[in-house]
Amino acid sequence: MSIIYLLLGCSLLMALVFLGAFIWSVRSGQLDDDYTPSVRILFDDIKKKDESSNEKVKNEKN
């Protein structure tokens, strides 16, 4: 029966550690922006296409 108390205490301590880590990560701003990282790769492709189309227009005018 004493092992149950030991395991219960260890599990509560571990749960508090994980809760503290979660609260720390939220307060430090690690979870603020969840949209931009998923589409960041698309932003670079759009810029490259725009630049290449502008160069074609410049070359056609000359």
CHARMM-style PDB file with segment names, atoms N, HN, CA, C and O in Angstrom:
ATOM      1  N   MET     1       0.819  -1.197   0.000  1.00  0.00      PROA
ATOM      2  CA  MET     1       0.000   0.000   0.000  1.00  0.00      PROA
ATOM      3  C   MET     1       0.863   1.261   0.000  1.00  0.00      PROA
ATOM      4  O   MET     1       0.453   2.298  -0.521  1.00  0.00      PROA
ATOM      5  N   SER     2       2.042   1.171   0.577  1.00  0.00      PROA
ATOM      6  HN  SER     2       2.375   0.328   1.000  1.00  0.00      PROA
ATOM      7  CA  SER     2       2.898   2.355   0.629  1.00  0.00      PROA
ATOM      8  C   SER     2       3.451   2.704  -0.757  1.00  0.00      PROA
ATOM      9  O   SER     2       3.765   3.864  -1.023  1.00  0.00      PROA
ATOM     10  N   ILE     3       3.570   1.716  -1.629  1.00  0.00      PROA
ATOM     11  HN  ILE     3       3.315   0.773  -1.413  1.00  0.00      PROA
ATOM     12  CA  ILE     3       4.059   2.001  -2.980  1.00  0.00      PROA
ATOM     13  C   ILE     3       3.056   2.849  -3.762  1.00  0.00      PROA
ATOM     14  O   ILE     3       3.444   3.647  -4.615  1.00  0.00      PROA
ATOM     15  N   ILE     4       1.776   2.674  -3.473  1.00  0.00      PROA
ATOM     16  HN  ILE     4       1.461   2.025  -2.781  1.00  0.00      PROA
ATOM     17  CA  ILE     4       0.756   3.481  -4.143  1.00  0.00      PROA
ATOM     18  C   ILE     4       0.920   4.947  -3.765  1.00  0.00      PROA
ATOM     19  O   ILE     4       0.797   5.824  -4.620  1.00  0.00      PROA
ATOM     20  N   TYR     5       1.195   5.219  -2.501  1.00  0.00      PROA
ATOM     21  HN  TYR     5       1.295   4.506  -1.807  1.00  0.00      PROA
ATOM     22  CA  TYR     5       1.411   6.599  -2.075  1.00  0.00      PROA
ATOM     23  C   TYR     5       2.657   7.184  -2.732  1.00  0.00      PROA
ATOM     24  O   TYR     5       2.668   8.353  -3.117  1.00  0.00      PROA
ATOM     25  N   LEU     6       3.692   6.384  -2.859  1.00  0.00      PROA
ATOM     26  HN  LEU     6       3.684   5.434  -2.546  1.00  0.00      PROA
ATOM     27  CA  LEU     6       4.917   6.851  -3.507  1.00  0.00      PROA
ATOM     28  C   LEU     6       4.655   7.159  -4.983  1.00  0.00      PROA
ATOM     29  O   LEU     6       5.064   8.208  -5.478  1.00  0.00      PROA
ATOM     30  N   LEU     7       3.984   6.261  -5.676  1.00  0.00      PROA
ATOM     31  HN  LEU     7       3.652   5.409  -5.273  1.00  0.00      PROA
ATOM     32  CA  LEU     7       3.679   6.482  -7.091  1.00  0.00      PROA
ATOM     33  C   LEU     7       2.733   7.666  -7.284  1.00  0.00      PROA
ATOM     34  O   LEU     7       2.885   8.421  -8.244  1.00  0.00      PROA
ATOM     35  N   LEU     8       1.776   7.837  -6.403  1.00  0.00      PROA
ATOM     36  HN  LEU     8       1.653   7.224  -5.623  1.00  0.00      PROA
ATOM     37  CA  LEU     8       0.854   8.968  -6.484  1.00  0.00      PROA
ATOM     38  C   LEU     8       1.601  10.281  -6.281  1.00  0.00      PROA
ATOM     39  O   LEU     8       1.360  11.256  -6.993  1.00  0.00      PROA
ATOM     40  N   GLY     9       2.495  10.303  -5.322  1.00  0.00      PROA
ATOM     41  HN  GLY     9       2.692   9.511  -4.744  1.00  0.00      PROA
ATOM     42  CA  GLY     9       3.296  11.509  -5.092  1.00  0.00      PROA
ATOM     43  C   GLY     9       4.200  11.831  -6.268  1.00  0.00      PROA
ATOM     44  O   GLY     9       4.328  12.992  -6.656  1.00  0.00      PROA
ATOM     45  N   CYS    10       4.829  10.810  -6.839  1.00  0.00      PROA
ATOM     46  HN  CYS    10       4.725   9.867  -6.525  1.00  0.00      PROA
ATOM     47  CA  CYS    10       5.695  11.033  -8.003  1.00  0.00      PROA
ATOM     48  C   CYS    10       4.902  11.524  -9.205  1.00  0.00      PROA
ATOM     49  O   CYS    10       5.352  12.416  -9.924  1.00  0.00      PROA
ATOM     50  N   SER    11       3.734  10.953  -9.425  1.00  0.00      PROA
ATOM     51  HN  SER    11       3.369  10.228  -8.841  1.00  0.00      PROA
ATOM     52  CA  SER    11       2.934  11.376 -10.571  1.00  0.00      PROA
ATOM     53  C   SER    11       2.413  12.807 -10.391  1.00  0.00      PROA
ATOM     54  O   SER    11       2.356  13.568 -11.357  1.00  0.00      PROA
ATOM     55  N   LEU    12       2.038  13.172  -9.178  1.00  0.00      PROA
ATOM     56  HN  LEU    12       2.084  12.554  -8.394  1.00  0.00      PROA
ATOM     57  CA  LEU    12       1.608  14.556  -8.939  1.00  0.00      PROA
ATOM     58  C   LEU    12       2.759  15.539  -9.122  1.00  0.00      PROA
ATOM     59  O   LEU    12       2.574  16.624  -9.673  1.00  0.00      PROA
ATOM     60  N   LEU    13       3.939  15.158  -8.663  1.00  0.00      PROA
ATOM     61  HN  LEU    13       4.090  14.277  -8.215  1.00  0.00      PROA
ATOM     62  CA  LEU    13       5.108  16.014  -8.839  1.00  0.00      PROA
ATOM     63  C   LEU    13       5.430  16.183 -10.316  1.00  0.00      PROA
ATOM     64  O   LEU    13       5.735  17.291 -10.758  1.00  0.00      PROA
ATOM     65  N   MET    14       5.367  15.103 -11.085  1.00  0.00      PROA
ATOM     66  HN  MET    14       5.119  14.203 -10.727  1.00  0.00      PROA
ATOM     67  CA  MET    14       5.642  15.184 -12.514  1.00  0.00      PROA
ATOM     68  C   MET    14       4.586  16.018 -13.229  1.00  0.00      PROA
ATOM     69  O   MET    14       4.911  16.775 -14.144  1.00  0.00      PROA
ATOM     70  N   ALA    15       3.336  15.889 -12.825  1.00  0.00      PROA
ATOM     71  HN  ALA    15       3.072  15.274 -12.082  1.00  0.00      PROA
ATOM     72  CA  ALA    15       2.271  16.685 -13.429  1.00  0.00      PROA
ATOM     73  C   ALA    15       2.482  18.173 -13.149  1.00  0.00      PROA
ATOM     74  O   ALA    15       2.250  19.006 -14.025  1.00  0.00      PROA
ATOM     75  N   LEU    16       2.917  18.508 -11.943  1.00  0.00      PROA
ATOM     76  HN  LEU    16       3.106  17.832 -11.231  1.00  0.00      PROA
ATOM     77  CA  LEU    16       3.183  19.910 -11.617  1.00  0.00      PROA
ATOM     78  C   LEU    16       4.368  20.457 -12.405  1.00  0.00      PROA
ATOM     79  O   LEU    16       4.367  21.624 -12.798  1.00  0.00      PROA
ATOM     80  N   VAL    17       5.374  19.623 -12.637  1.00  0.00      PROA
ATOM     81  HN  VAL    17       5.375  18.676 -12.318  1.00  0.00      PROA
ATOM     82  CA  VAL    17       6.519  20.056 -13.437  1.00  0.00      PROA
ATOM     83  C   VAL    17       6.083  20.351 -14.868  1.00  0.00      PROA
ATOM     84  O   VAL    17       6.471  21.371 -15.437  1.00  0.00      PROA
ATOM     85  N   PHE    18       5.282  19.468 -15.451  1.00  0.00      PROA
ATOM     86  HN  PHE    18       4.967  18.639 -14.988  1.00  0.00      PROA
ATOM     87  CA  PHE    18       4.805  19.695 -16.814  1.00  0.00      PROA
ATOM     88  C   PHE    18       3.875  20.903 -16.886  1.00  0.00      PROA
ATOM     89  O   PHE    18       3.921  21.653 -17.861  1.00  0.00      PROA
ATOM     90  N   LEU    19       3.049  21.101 -15.893  1.00  0.00      PROA
ATOM     91  HN  LEU    19       3.012  20.491 -15.101  1.00  0.00      PROA
ATOM     92  CA  LEU    19       2.184  22.274 -15.863  1.00  0.00      PROA
ATOM     93  C   LEU    19       3.015  23.553 -15.779  1.00  0.00      PROA
ATOM     94  O   LEU    19       2.717  24.538 -16.455  1.00  0.00      PROA
ATOM     95  N   GLY    20       4.046  23.535 -14.955  1.00  0.00      PROA
ATOM     96  HN  GLY    20       4.288  22.735 -14.405  1.00  0.00      PROA
ATOM     97  CA  GLY    20       4.938  24.688 -14.849  1.00  0.00      PROA
ATOM     98  C   GLY    20       5.651  24.973 -16.165  1.00  0.00      PROA
ATOM     99  O   GLY    20       5.800  26.134 -16.547  1.00  0.00      PROA
ATOM    100  N   ALA    21       6.094  23.924 -16.864  1.00  0.00      PROA
ATOM    101  HN  ALA    21       5.973  22.981 -16.553  1.00  0.00      PROA
ATOM    102  CA  ALA    21       6.757  24.110 -18.156  1.00  0.00      PROA
ATOM    103  C   ALA    21       5.786  24.676 -19.188  1.00  0.00      PROA
ATOM    104  O   ALA    21       6.171  25.515 -20.003  1.00  0.00      PROA
ATOM    105  N   PHE    22       4.544  24.232 -19.162  1.00  0.00      PROA
ATOM    106  HN  PHE    22       4.231  23.550 -18.500  1.00  0.00      PROA
ATOM    107  CA  PHE    22       3.548  24.746 -20.096  1.00  0.00      PROA
ATOM    108  C   PHE    22       3.252  26.218 -19.827  1.00  0.00      PROA
ATOM    109  O   PHE    22       3.191  27.024 -20.755  1.00  0.00      PROA
ATOM    110  N   ILE    23       3.071  26.567 -18.556  1.00  0.00      PROA
ATOM    111  HN  ILE    23       3.120  25.912 -17.802  1.00  0.00      PROA
ATOM    112  CA  ILE    23       2.792  27.959 -18.201  1.00  0.00      PROA
ATOM    113  C   ILE    23       3.976  28.850 -18.575  1.00  0.00      PROA
ATOM    114  O   ILE    23       3.785  29.963 -19.066  1.00  0.00      PROA
ATOM    115  N   TRP    24       5.195  28.364 -18.346  1.00  0.00      PROA
ATOM    116  HN  TRP    24       5.350  27.460 -17.947  1.00  0.00      PROA
ATOM    117  CA  TRP    24       6.384  29.128 -18.716  1.00  0.00      PROA
ATOM    118  C   TRP    24       6.429  29.359 -20.226  1.00  0.00      PROA
ATOM    119  O   TRP    24       6.740  30.464 -20.671  1.00  0.00      PROA
ATOM    120  N   SER    25       6.121  28.327 -21.020  1.00  0.00      PROA
ATOM    121  HN  SER    25       5.869  27.430 -20.658  1.00  0.00      PROA
ATOM    122  CA  SER    25       6.186  28.484 -22.476  1.00  0.00      PROA
ATOM    123  C   SER    25       5.115  29.442 -22.982  1.00  0.00      PROA
ATOM    124  O   SER    25       5.353  30.172 -23.944  1.00  0.00      PROA
ATOM    125  N   VAL    26       3.947  29.454 -22.360  1.00  0.00      PROA
ATOM    126  HN  VAL    26       3.754  28.861 -21.578  1.00  0.00      PROA
ATOM    127  CA  VAL    26       2.892  30.381 -22.771  1.00  0.00      PROA
ATOM    128  C   VAL    26       3.288  31.809 -22.426  1.00  0.00      PROA
ATOM    129  O   VAL    26       3.099  32.716 -23.236  1.00  0.00      PROA
ATOM    130  N   ARG    27       3.826  32.016 -21.251  1.00  0.00      PROA
ATOM    131  HN  ARG    27       3.979  31.279 -20.593  1.00  0.00      PROA
ATOM    132  CA  ARG    27       4.205  33.376 -20.828  1.00  0.00      PROA
ATOM    133  C   ARG    27       5.403  33.916 -21.602  1.00  0.00      PROA
ATOM    134  O   ARG    27       5.533  35.126 -21.784  1.00  0.00      PROA
ATOM    135  N   SER    28       6.280  33.019 -22.058  1.00  0.00      PROA
ATOM    136  HN  SER    28       6.174  32.036 -21.909  1.00  0.00      PROA
ATOM    137  CA  SER    28       7.453  33.493 -22.791  1.00  0.00      PROA
ATOM    138  C   SER    28       7.160  33.734 -24.262  1.00  0.00      PROA
ATOM    139  O   SER    28       8.035  34.198 -24.993  1.00  0.00      PROA
ATOM    140  N   GLY    29       5.942  33.428 -24.717  1.00  0.00      PROA
ATOM    141  HN  GLY    29       5.230  33.051 -24.123  1.00  0.00      PROA
ATOM    142  CA  GLY    29       5.537  33.755 -26.072  1.00  0.00      PROA
ATOM    143  C   GLY    29       5.844  32.696 -27.107  1.00  0.00      PROA
ATOM    144  O   GLY    29       5.820  32.990 -28.302  1.00  0.00      PROA
ATOM    145  N   GLN    30       6.130  31.483 -26.696  1.00  0.00      PROA
ATOM    146  HN  GLN    30       6.150  31.244 -25.725  1.00  0.00      PROA
ATOM    147  CA  GLN    30       6.469  30.447 -27.660  1.00  0.00      PROA
ATOM    148  C   GLN    30       5.256  29.945 -28.425  1.00  0.00      PROA
ATOM    149  O   GLN    30       5.419  29.315 -29.471  1.00  0.00      PROA
ATOM    150  N   LEU    31       4.064  30.196 -27.951  1.00  0.00      PROA
ATOM    151  HN  LEU    31       3.932  30.707 -27.101  1.00  0.00      PROA
ATOM    152  CA  LEU    31       2.865  29.690 -28.603  1.00  0.00      PROA
ATOM    153  C   LEU    31       2.038  30.809 -29.226  1.00  0.00      PROA
ATOM    154  O   LEU    31       0.860  30.609 -29.519  1.00  0.00      PROA
ATOM    155  N   ASP    32       2.631  31.979 -29.431  1.00  0.00      PROA
ATOM    156  HN  ASP    32       3.588  32.141 -29.192  1.00  0.00      PROA
ATOM    157  CA  ASP    32       1.877  33.123 -29.926  1.00  0.00      PROA
ATOM    158  C   ASP    32       1.466  32.987 -31.390  1.00  0.00      PROA
ATOM    159  O   ASP    32       0.298  33.189 -31.723  1.00  0.00      PROA
ATOM    160  N   ASP    33       2.387  32.654 -32.250  1.00  0.00      PROA
ATOM    161  HN  ASP    33       3.336  32.490 -31.980  1.00  0.00      PROA
ATOM    162  CA  ASP    33       2.115  32.644 -33.678  1.00  0.00      PROA
ATOM    163  C   ASP    33       2.125  31.214 -34.190  1.00  0.00      PROA
ATOM    164  O   ASP    33       3.182  30.595 -34.317  1.00  0.00      PROA
ATOM    165  N   ASP    34       0.953  30.701 -34.479  1.00  0.00      PROA
ATOM    166  HN  ASP    34       0.095  31.204 -34.376  1.00  0.00      PROA
ATOM    167  CA  ASP    34       0.894  29.328 -34.962  1.00  0.00      PROA
ATOM    168  C   ASP    34       0.518  29.242 -36.434  1.00  0.00      PROA
ATOM    169  O   ASP    34       0.414  28.140 -36.973  1.00  0.00      PROA
ATOM    170  N   TYR    35       0.313  30.372 -37.097  1.00  0.00      PROA
ATOM    171  HN  TYR    35       0.398  31.267 -36.660  1.00  0.00      PROA
ATOM    172  CA  TYR    35      -0.081  30.360 -38.504  1.00  0.00      PROA
ATOM    173  C   TYR    35       1.107  30.626 -39.431  1.00  0.00      PROA
ATOM    174  O   TYR    35       1.269  29.934 -40.436  1.00  0.00      PROA
ATOM    175  N   THR    36       1.916  31.591 -39.114  1.00  0.00      PROA
ATOM    176  HN  THR    36       1.784  32.153 -38.297  1.00  0.00      PROA
ATOM    177  CA  THR    36       2.991  32.007 -40.003  1.00  0.00      PROA
ATOM    178  C   THR    36       4.009  30.903 -40.297  1.00  0.00      PROA
ATOM    179  O   THR    36       4.392  30.754 -41.457  1.00  0.00      PROA
ATOM    180  N   PRO    37       4.468  30.121 -39.318  1.00  0.00      PROA
ATOM    181  CA  PRO    37       5.452  29.094 -39.658  1.00  0.00      PROA
ATOM    182  C   PRO    37       4.955  28.083 -40.687  1.00  0.00      PROA
ATOM    183  O   PRO    37       5.747  27.555 -41.466  1.00  0.00      PROA
ATOM    184  N   SER    38       3.670  27.815 -40.698  1.00  0.00      PROA
ATOM    185  HN  SER    38       3.026  28.244 -40.065  1.00  0.00      PROA
ATOM    186  CA  SER    38       3.160  26.821 -41.645  1.00  0.00      PROA
ATOM    187  C   SER    38       3.083  27.349 -43.066  1.00  0.00      PROA
ATOM    188  O   SER    38       3.071  26.554 -44.007  1.00  0.00      PROA
ATOM    189  N   VAL    39       3.030  28.657 -43.256  1.00  0.00      PROA
ATOM    190  HN  VAL    39       3.039  29.302 -42.492  1.00  0.00      PROA
ATOM    191  CA  VAL    39       2.944  29.219 -44.598  1.00  0.00      PROA
ATOM    192  C   VAL    39       4.183  30.038 -44.969  1.00  0.00      PROA
ATOM    193  O   VAL    39       4.202  30.686 -46.016  1.00  0.00      PROA
ATOM    194  N   ARG    40       5.198  30.014 -44.138  1.00  0.00      PROA
ATOM    195  HN  ARG    40       5.183  29.488 -43.288  1.00  0.00      PROA
ATOM    196  CA  ARG    40       6.401  30.807 -44.411  1.00  0.00      PROA
ATOM    197  C   ARG    40       7.063  30.369 -45.717  1.00  0.00      PROA
ATOM    198  O   ARG    40       7.592  31.202 -46.453  1.00  0.00      PROA
ATOM    199  N   ILE    41       7.036  29.089 -46.003  1.00  0.00      PROA
ATOM    200  HN  ILE    41       6.606  28.413 -45.405  1.00  0.00      PROA
ATOM    201  CA  ILE    41       7.657  28.612 -47.233  1.00  0.00      PROA
ATOM    202  C   ILE    41       6.930  29.161 -48.462  1.00  0.00      PROA
ATOM    203  O   ILE    41       7.544  29.346 -49.513  1.00  0.00      PROA
ATOM    204  N   LEU    42       5.650  29.417 -48.339  1.00  0.00      PROA
ATOM    205  HN  LEU    42       5.151  29.266 -47.485  1.00  0.00      PROA
ATOM    206  CA  LEU    42       4.890  29.952 -49.469  1.00  0.00      PROA
ATOM    207  C   LEU    42       5.220  31.413 -49.729  1.00  0.00      PROA
ATOM    208  O   LEU    42       5.159  31.857 -50.875  1.00  0.00      PROA
ATOM    209  N   PHE    43       5.567  32.167 -48.699  1.00  0.00      PROA
ATOM    210  HN  PHE    43       5.616  31.806 -47.768  1.00  0.00      PROA
ATOM    211  CA  PHE    43       5.900  33.580 -48.876  1.00  0.00      PROA
ATOM    212  C   PHE    43       7.125  33.745 -49.769  1.00  0.00      PROA
ATOM    213  O   PHE    43       7.149  34.640 -50.615  1.00  0.00      PROA
ATOM    214  N   ASP    44       8.138  32.905 -49.600  1.00  0.00      PROA
ATOM    215  HN  ASP    44       8.119  32.179 -48.913  1.00  0.00      PROA
ATOM    216  CA  ASP    44       9.341  33.019 -50.405  1.00  0.00      PROA
ATOM    217  C   ASP    44       9.044  32.719 -51.865  1.00  0.00      PROA
ATOM    218  O   ASP    44       9.584  33.393 -52.742  1.00  0.00      PROA
ATOM    219  N   ASP    45       8.211  31.740 -52.154  1.00  0.00      PROA
ATOM    220  HN  ASP    45       7.772  31.193 -51.441  1.00  0.00      PROA
ATOM    221  CA  ASP    45       7.881  31.415 -53.536  1.00  0.00      PROA
ATOM    222  C   ASP    45       7.143  32.556 -54.218  1.00  0.00      PROA
ATOM    223  O   ASP    45       7.380  32.826 -55.395  1.00  0.00      PROA
ATOM    224  N   ILE    46       6.274  33.214 -53.516  1.00  0.00      PROA
ATOM    225  HN  ILE    46       6.081  32.995 -52.560  1.00  0.00      PROA
ATOM    226  CA  ILE    46       5.519  34.324 -54.093  1.00  0.00      PROA
ATOM    227  C   ILE    46       6.456  35.472 -54.436  1.00  0.00      PROA
ATOM    228  O   ILE    46       6.318  36.079 -55.498  1.00  0.00      PROA
ATOM    229  N   LYS    47       7.390  35.777 -53.572  1.00  0.00      PROA
ATOM    230  HN  LYS    47       7.502  35.284 -52.709  1.00  0.00      PROA
ATOM    231  CA  LYS    47       8.328  36.865 -53.824  1.00  0.00      PROA
ATOM    232  C   LYS    47       9.199  36.556 -55.031  1.00  0.00      PROA
ATOM    233  O   LYS    47       9.451  37.441 -55.849  1.00  0.00      PROA
ATOM    234  N   LYS    48       9.658  35.333 -55.157  1.00  0.00      PROA
ATOM    235  HN  LYS    48       9.453  34.615 -54.493  1.00  0.00      PROA
ATOM    236  CA  LYS    48      10.513  34.973 -56.285  1.00  0.00      PROA
ATOM    237  C   LYS    48       9.747  35.070 -57.590  1.00  0.00      PROA
ATOM    238  O   LYS    48      10.303  35.512 -58.596  1.00  0.00      PROA
ATOM    239  N   LYS    49       8.495  34.671 -57.598  1.00  0.00      PROA
ATOM    240  HN  LYS    49       8.043  34.313 -56.781  1.00  0.00      PROA
ATOM    241  CA  LYS    49       7.696  34.761 -58.813  1.00  0.00      PROA
ATOM    242  C   LYS    49       7.470  36.218 -59.192  1.00  0.00      PROA
ATOM    243  O   LYS    49       7.534  36.560 -60.373  1.00  0.00      PROA
ATOM    244  N   ASP    50       7.209  37.076 -58.228  1.00  0.00      PROA
ATOM    245  HN  ASP    50       7.157  36.799 -57.268  1.00  0.00      PROA
ATOM    246  CA  ASP    50       6.990  38.491 -58.510  1.00  0.00      PROA
ATOM    247  C   ASP    50       8.254  39.140 -59.067  1.00  0.00      PROA
ATOM    248  O   ASP    50       8.185  39.926 -60.012  1.00  0.00      PROA
ATOM    249  N   GLU    51       9.400  38.816 -58.490  1.00  0.00      PROA
ATOM    250  HN  GLU    51       9.457  38.177 -57.723  1.00  0.00      PROA
ATOM    251  CA  GLU    51      10.653  39.391 -58.957  1.00  0.00      PROA
ATOM    252  C   GLU    51      10.973  38.933 -60.369  1.00  0.00      PROA
ATOM    253  O   GLU    51      11.432  39.731 -61.186  1.00  0.00      PROA
ATOM    254  N   SER    52      10.741  37.670 -60.669  1.00  0.00      PROA
ATOM    255  HN  SER    52      10.369  37.021 -60.005  1.00  0.00      PROA
ATOM    256  CA  SER    52      11.054  37.170 -62.007  1.00  0.00      PROA
ATOM    257  C   SER    52      10.105  37.771 -63.047  1.00  0.00      PROA
ATOM    258  O   SER    52      10.523  38.035 -64.175  1.00  0.00      PROA
ATOM    259  N   SER    53       8.853  37.987 -62.694  1.00  0.00      PROA
ATOM    260  HN  SER    53       8.514  37.773 -61.778  1.00  0.00      PROA
ATOM    261  CA  SER    53       7.925  38.605 -63.647  1.00  0.00      PROA
ATOM    262  C   SER    53       8.294  40.058 -63.889  1.00  0.00      PROA
ATOM    263  O   SER    53       8.140  40.552 -65.006  1.00  0.00      PROA
ATOM    264  N   ASN    54       8.778  40.754 -62.866  1.00  0.00      PROA
ATOM    265  HN  ASN    54       8.903  40.353 -61.959  1.00  0.00      PROA
ATOM    266  CA  ASN    54       9.220  42.145 -63.041  1.00  0.00      PROA
ATOM    267  C   ASN    54      10.442  42.215 -63.942  1.00  0.00      PROA
ATOM    268  O   ASN    54      10.558  43.139 -64.747  1.00  0.00      PROA
ATOM    269  N   GLU    55      11.349  41.266 -63.824  1.00  0.00      PROA
ATOM    270  HN  GLU    55      11.255  40.516 -63.170  1.00  0.00      PROA
ATOM    271  CA  GLU    55      12.540  41.255 -64.675  1.00  0.00      PROA
ATOM    272  C   GLU    55      12.155  41.003 -66.131  1.00  0.00      PROA
ATOM    273  O   GLU    55      12.752  41.590 -67.034  1.00  0.00      PROA
ATOM    274  N   LYS    56      11.174  40.144 -66.373  1.00  0.00      PROA
ATOM    275  HN  LYS    56      10.689  39.667 -65.640  1.00  0.00      PROA
ATOM    276  CA  LYS    56      10.747  39.876 -67.732  1.00  0.00      PROA
ATOM    277  C   LYS    56      10.154  41.133 -68.376  1.00  0.00      PROA
ATOM    278  O   LYS    56      10.401  41.426 -69.546  1.00  0.00      PROA
ATOM    279  N   VAL    57       9.376  41.857 -67.593  1.00  0.00      PROA
ATOM    280  HN  VAL    57       9.175  41.619 -66.642  1.00  0.00      PROA
ATOM    281  CA  VAL    57       8.778  43.091 -68.104  1.00  0.00      PROA
ATOM    282  C   VAL    57       9.857  44.110 -68.432  1.00  0.00      PROA
ATOM    283  O   VAL    57       9.770  44.789 -69.456  1.00  0.00      PROA
ATOM    284  N   LYS    58      10.873  44.231 -67.584  1.00  0.00      PROA
ATOM    285  HN  LYS    58      10.943  43.680 -66.752  1.00  0.00      PROA
ATOM    286  CA  LYS    58      11.962  45.168 -67.832  1.00  0.00      PROA
ATOM    287  C   LYS    58      12.738  44.782 -69.091  1.00  0.00      PROA
ATOM    288  O   LYS    58      13.110  45.636 -69.896  1.00  0.00      PROA
ATOM    289  N   ASN    59      12.975  43.462 -69.244  1.00  0.00      PROA
ATOM    290  HN  ASN    59      12.672  42.768 -68.590  1.00  0.00      PROA
ATOM    291  CA  ASN    59      13.735  43.004 -70.423  1.00  0.00      PROA
ATOM    292  C   ASN    59      12.932  43.223 -71.702  1.00  0.00      PROA
ATOM    293  O   ASN    59      13.523  43.518 -72.741  1.00  0.00      PROA
ATOM    294  N   GLU    60      11.632  43.092 -71.664  1.00  0.00      PROA
ATOM    295  HN  GLU    60      11.152  42.853 -70.820  1.00  0.00      PROA
ATOM    296  CA  GLU    60      10.805  43.286 -72.839  1.00  0.00      PROA
ATOM    297  C   GLU    60      10.766  44.753 -73.251  1.00  0.00      PROA
ATOM    298  O   GLU    60      10.682  45.059 -74.440  1.00  0.00      PROA
ATOM    299  N   LYS    61      10.827  45.656 -72.284  1.00  0.00      PROA
ATOM    300  HN  LYS    61      10.896  45.407 -71.318  1.00  0.00      PROA
ATOM    301  CA  LYS    61      10.798  47.082 -72.587  1.00  0.00      PROA
ATOM    302  C   LYS    61      12.095  47.535 -73.242  1.00  0.00      PROA
ATOM    303  O   LYS    61      12.085  48.443 -74.074  1.00  0.00      PROA
ATOM    304  N   ASN    62      13.213  46.911 -72.874  1.00  0.00      PROA
ATOM    305  HN  ASN    62      13.222  46.174 -72.199  1.00  0.00      PROA
ATOM    306  CA  ASN    62      14.518  47.303 -73.432  1.00  0.00      PROA
ATOM    307  C   ASN    62      14.662  46.680 -74.766  1.00  0.00      PROA
ATOM    308  OT1 ASN    62      15.683  46.868 -75.428  1.00  0.00      PROA
TER     309      ASN     62
END
